[in-house]
């Protein structure tokens, strides 16, 4: 894989990686794994929320938008 980027961005990234004694390739792999994990549909939190909602857990009925905001403390 090759990646095109601005020279200044590359230089700054390489400098930070060197300052932290981490290979740039390892940082890129970590960022790719993080991006994939955050892009999963649904993510773990969403899946858990959907499961709970289907079971009627953590569901709070409200009769108005202001009532919802009040329950949420907004």
C-alpha positions as CSV (number, residue, x, y, z in Angstrom):
1,X,0.0,0.0,0.0
2,X,1.2,3.4,-0.7
3,X,-0.3,6.6,0.6
4,X,-0.1,10.1,-0.8
5,X,0.1,12.9,1.7
6,X,1.4,16.3,2.2
7,X,5.1,16.4,3.0
8,X,4.6,18.5,6.1
9,X,2.1,16.0,7.5
10,X,4.4,13.1,6.8
11,X,7.4,14.8,8.4
12,X,5.4,15.8,11.5
13,X,4.0,12.3,11.9
14,X,7.5,10.7,11.5
15,X,8.9,13.1,14.1
16,X,6.1,12.3,16.6
17,X,6.6,8.5,16.0
18,X,10.3,8.8,16.6
19,X,9.8,10.9,19.7
20,X,7.6,8.1,21.1
21,X,10.0,5.4,19.9
22,X,7.3,3.7,17.9
23,X,7.6,2.5,14.3
24,X,5.4,4.5,12.0
25,X,4.1,1.4,10.3
26,X,2.8,0.1,13.7
27,X,1.0,3.3,14.4
28,X,-0.6,3.2,10.9
29,X,-1.7,-0.4,11.6
30,X,-3.2,0.6,15.0
31,X,-5.0,3.5,13.4
32,X,-6.4,1.2,10.7
33,X,-7.6,-1.3,13.3
34,X,-9.3,1.5,15.3
35,X,-11.0,2.9,12.2
36,X,-12.3,-0.6,11.3
37,X,-13.6,-1.2,14.9
38,X,-15.3,2.2,15.0
39,X,-16.9,1.6,11.6
40,X,-18.5,-1.7,12.5
41,X,-22.3,-1.5,12.2
42,X,-23.7,-1.8,14.7
43,X,-20.8,-1.2,17.1
44,X,-20.8,-3.0,20.4
45,X,-22.6,-0.2,22.3
46,X,-25.3,0.1,19.7
47,X,-25.9,-3.6,19.6
48,X,-26.2,-3.7,23.4
49,X,-28.6,-0.8,23.4
50,X,-30.8,-2.5,20.8
51,X,-30.8,-5.7,22.8
52,X,-31.8,-3.9,25.9
53,X,-34.5,-1.9,24.2
54,X,-36.0,-5.1,22.6
55,X,-36.2,-6.5,26.2
56,X,-37.7,-3.3,27.5
57,X,-34.7,-2.6,29.6
58,X,-33.5,1.0,30.1
59,X,-36.6,2.3,28.3
60,X,-38.1,5.5,29.7
61,X,-41.4,6.6,28.2
62,X,-42.0,10.4,28.0
63,X,-45.0,12.3,26.7
64,X,-43.2,15.3,25.4
65,X,-39.8,16.6,24.2
66,X,-39.5,18.7,27.3
67,X,-40.2,15.6,29.4
68,X,-37.4,13.8,27.6
69,X,-35.0,16.6,28.2
70,X,-35.9,16.8,31.9
71,X,-35.3,13.0,32.3
72,X,-32.0,13.3,30.5
73,X,-31.0,16.3,32.7
74,X,-30.6,18.6,29.7
